[in-house]
């Protein structure tokens, strides 16, 4: 079972991954569907 610190680090890493996805994107604004796609990509990468 992960420690509290490991859980916190994992959360911060996920937030940073999202930041990178948005900052590397070509758009300044995103639709709800596009944001959900980004979240799905991260979730699937973490699962596998």
VOGU-3710 file (C-alpha; in Angstrom, 3 decimals, decimal comma):
1> xxxxxxxxxx> 0,000/0,000/0,000  1,435/3,414/-0,960  2,454/5,842/1,735  0,895/9,286/2,004  4,055/10,812/0,509  4,005/8,393/-2,459  0,357/9,232/-3,085  1,128/12,957/-2,997  4,031/12,575/-5,434  1,828/10,563/-7,784
11> xxxxxxxxxx> -0,859/13,251/-7,724  1,668/15,994/-8,459  3,135/13,970/-11,325  -0,309/13,570/-12,858  -0,992/17,290/-12,585  2,349/18,010/-14,227  1,548/15,594/-17,061  -1,685/17,486/-17,676  0,182/20,765/-17,662  2,592/19,464/-20,275
21> xxxxxxxxxx> -0,218/18,217/-22,493  -1,907/21,616/-22,427  1,260/23,699/-22,734  2,495/21,679/-25,727  -0,858/21,936/-27,453  -1,448/24,321/-30,308  -4,620/25,785/-28,827  -5,242/28,399/-26,162  -8,672/27,049/-25,253  -10,004/23,512/-25,084
31> xxxxxxxxxx> -13,469/22,015/-25,141  -14,748/19,781/-22,393  -14,375/16,791/-24,719  -10,730/17,611/-25,430  -9,965/17,919/-21,729  -11,641/14,583/-21,094  -9,505/13,033/-23,845  -6,361/14,328/-22,109  -7,538/12,860/-18,804  -8,313/9,538/-20,481
41> xxxxxxxx> -4,843/9,406/-22,043  -3,187/9,909/-18,681  -5,445/7,394/-16,930  -4,783/4,743/-19,553  -1,030/5,368/-19,456  -1,001/4,990/-15,667  -3,106/1,829/-15,834  -0,843/0,072/-18,328
//
